[in-house]
Amino acid sequence: MEAKNTFKLFLPGLHSDKNNDLSIVAADLREQTTTLGHYRSENGKVRLLDQQQYKTDDFGSFSEIAKKFLTEFNLEDVSVIAVAVPGPVIAGKSEPLRLKWILESEHIKRETGVAEVLLVNDLEASAYGLQNVSDNDVVKVHDCVTFTPGNVALLAPGEGLGEAALFWDGQCLRPFATEGGHCEFSPRTNDEVEFYSFLQKIYGIVSWESVLSKSGLFNIYRFLRDAKHQQQPDWLTAEIEAGNFTEAVIQGAKDDRDRICSMTIETFLTYLAREANSLVLKMKATGGLYLTGEIPSMLEQFLTNKNFYKNFIISDKMENILEDIPIYLVKDNCTILNGAAMYAAFYQD
């Protein structure tokens, strides 16, 4: 990876013989689809052997998906299942807001017959997955003149707004999850106050996830359409009705096809830069900012055109710190799944 932090993660079991040749199932659990992978640990790394994707709503529980995967690939010697969930994990339990399930590691153990089951926040898993991202999947958005090794911030707008960080202990980076995406959105300009009022009527409490996510992108769009009276073109109406809004509005902005598309993406990127700024400052992330997930990957050409960086460094007193924060776009869409496998294999000695 191009990053100046070498991503030497705190994984106590990385060099333990007992963690070699483990059979691992990792899962990336999402609202629409759930992806499972079968891995084998080898010499401090994990190797993907099989992978399958399932429609999440087709199943009554995660255990049902796991058992189907185990049966389909005839897996009988699995040592551990690691489930990356889109929400907080507390004491082996999680109740993700966008899913109908309550997940409990002990329940999944009983249902699957696998001796060890780990639940980990999906962005924490993604942080572990950064270690194995190839250089080809990392785009440098901004380099710094003076680099200071330190904490790292991870920001991922997608179905929701994922935020995580890695604490630099002087030798290793230690990933941890946050629920910063649910902090309240705050407006800065008169137009943004109007936008806030627009969202408040819908949500009551307006979080950053209501602005920086797939639904947030649509919220920006419909504010421009309904409150600012920007015209919705017929071709985009058809794409919205077909369920293709996110891809269509981003492509429309790339092609400069309609004003409302360009305005939507420009506004989204301004908010993304501002929340990235806040996360970096709160975490004192001198080690860098990493943008991951489906939406940032689709916005690559806008993230690298300098406007994002110009908005990122706006601050009352901290421009000198923000200017020396390297920014990277991670285009590997398997960091969550791979990271869950890494965590499962080497989280303990």
Secondary structure as UniProt FT lines:
FT   TURN            12..15
FT   HELIX           17..19
FT   TURN            20..21
FT   STRAND          23..29
FT   STRAND          33..42
FT   TURN            43..44
FT   STRAND          45..55
FT   HELIX           56..58
FT   HELIX           62..72
FT   TURN            73..74
FT   STRAND          80..85
FT   TURN            91..92
FT   STRAND          93..94
FT   TURN            97..98
FT   STRAND          103..104
FT   HELIX           105..112
FT   STRAND          116..121
FT   HELIX           122..129
FT   HELIX           130..132
FT   HELIX           135..137
FT   STRAND          138..142
FT   STRAND          152..157
FT   STRAND          161..168
FT   STRAND          173..177
FT   HELIX           180..182
FT   HELIX           190..203
FT   HELIX           208..210
FT   HELIX           214..226
FT   HELIX           234..241
FT   TURN            242..243
FT   HELIX           245..254
FT   TURN            255..256
FT   HELIX           259..283
FT   TURN            286..287
FT   STRAND          288..291
FT   HELIX           294..298
FT   HELIX           300..303
FT   HELIX           307..312
FT   HELIX           319..322
FT   TURN            323..324
FT   STRAND          327..330
FT   TURN            333..334
FT   HELIX           335..346
//
